Amino acid sequence: MKILFAGPTLPDAQALIGTDIVLHPPAIQGDILRATQDGATVIGLVDGHFEQVAPVWHKEILFALSEGVRIYGAASMGALRAAECAAFGMIGVGKIYQQYAAGELEDDADVALLHGPAELGYLPLTLPLVNVAATLEDLRARQQLDPIAAAQLRIAAAEIFYKQRNWPAIVARANLPCGTDREEILAILANGTINQKRLDALDLLDIMRSAPAQKTKAPEGWAFNSTSLWKRLLNQLVASS
């Protein structure tokens, strides 16, 4: 069984996954463990909650890997956890994962965004910093933004709290050269926005489709350590079932 945890990064996931992948909402602590116990052989982690609830725990990822479950991560929470657990066999996918793995990105908030509920299609209300960076890089490469303006917009975006970050706020805050037409810059940004998180999530989905539906061999070189905290989570999961 293949399971994909996705939400705001890929709001149309249900229409894209076909019949061989089961869609679950953004993951919270215990969901990877539960999926493993329910028979998952392949897990794709894209989105996960992290503020009001406990986020996906590294330990449950390690447990799933030790059971031979293939776990892919990309775009958002998945990219973070893949970078952190790559040494144990989790497979990262996409540009954002590569940036975390290389140390180019470090802050969890770089992939965060404010969005509406699932009932409204996870309507995005802000811009993740990774999408801002990808957009500026693309516009600069196509010479629609000069390097100085792009650099100042990037600095401004990084200074804005993720729940308040959008193109108007970024343009208003940026220290742009005197005489810059900010309305023109805003239009260029809005029309040229690159959704890097979605692109990475689509790459993960392609890989999941072609992945064997059977478990693989457990990774070599380490053994899962069943700690007291792990046993507590396991007991809580059993009690809530």
HUQUIGI-V640033 format. One record per backbone hydrogen bond with DSSP energy under -1.0 kcal/mol. CO is the residue of the C=O (numbers start at 1). NH is the residue of the N-H. Records with the same first field share a line. If there is no record, write none. Layout:
CO = NH / NH
This chain:
1 = 41 / 42
2 = 22
3 = 44
4 = 24
5 = 46 / 47
10 = 13
12 = 15
13 = 16 / 17
22 = 4
24 = 6
27 = 49
28 = 31
30 = 34
31 = 35
32 = 36
33 = 37
34 = 38
35 = 40
36 = 39
41 = 70
42 = 3
43 = 72
44 = 5
45 = 74
46 = 78
47 = 27
54 = 29
57 = 61
58 = 62
59 = 63
60 = 64
61 = 65
62 = 66
63 = 67
64 = 69
65 = 68
68 = 216
70 = 43
71 = 91
72 = 45
73 = 93
74 = 76
76 = 80
77 = 81
78 = 82
79 = 83
80 = 84
81 = 85
85 = 88 / 90
86 = 89
91 = 73
94 = 98
95 = 99
96 = 100
97 = 101
98 = 102
99 = 104 / 105
100 = 103
107 = 110
108 = 111
110 = 130
114 = 125 / 126
117 = 120 / 122
118 = 121
123 = 116
128 = 132
129 = 133
130 = 134
131 = 135
132 = 136
133 = 137
134 = 138
135 = 139
136 = 140
137 = 141
138 = 142
139 = 144 / 145
140 = 143
146 = 150
147 = 151
148 = 152
149 = 153
150 = 154
151 = 155
152 = 156
153 = 157
154 = 158
155 = 159
157 = 160
161 = 164
165 = 127
166 = 170
167 = 171
168 = 172
169 = 173
170 = 174
174 = 176
177 = 180
180 = 182
181 = 185
182 = 186
183 = 187
184 = 188
185 = 189
186 = 190
187 = 191
188 = 192
194 = 196
195 = 199
196 = 200
197 = 201
198 = 202
199 = 203
200 = 204
201 = 205
202 = 206
203 = 207
204 = 208
205 = 209
206 = 210
207 = 211
225 = 227
227 = 231
228 = 232
229 = 233
230 = 234
231 = 235
232 = 236
233 = 237
234 = 238
235 = 239
236 = 240
